[in-house]
């Protein structure tokens, strides 16, 4: 599903116009990105948590030459799915 299809689904389910659904989705994504980029977390109970994580410096290899290179430390965005989301994707099997 791409953004346009998501906007269509939101508009239909919430019974709003596609323009309104697009505005709300775009704004929500902008707020999440801005919040995570400042180092804060965004937690949506049941859905998951967006946060930034530190990635340590490490040694890598240049794929064309095979020579070792240093990859600097950086921050990366991360998402951890919530319990409800995990259970919907992979429901637990009941032992018999």
HELIX and SHEET records of a PDB file:
HELIX    1   1 UNK A    3  UNK A   14  1                                  12    
HELIX    2   2 UNK A   18  UNK A   37  1                                  20    
HELIX    3   3 UNK A   83  UNK A   89  1                                   7    
SHEET    1   A 3 UNK A  42  UNK A  44  0                                        
SHEET    2   A 3 UNK A  48  UNK A  55 -1                                        
SHEET    3   A 3 UNK A  74  UNK A  81 -1                                        
SHEET    1   B 2 UNK A  58  UNK A  61  0                                        
SHEET    2   B 2 UNK A  68  UNK A  71 -1                                        
END                                                                             
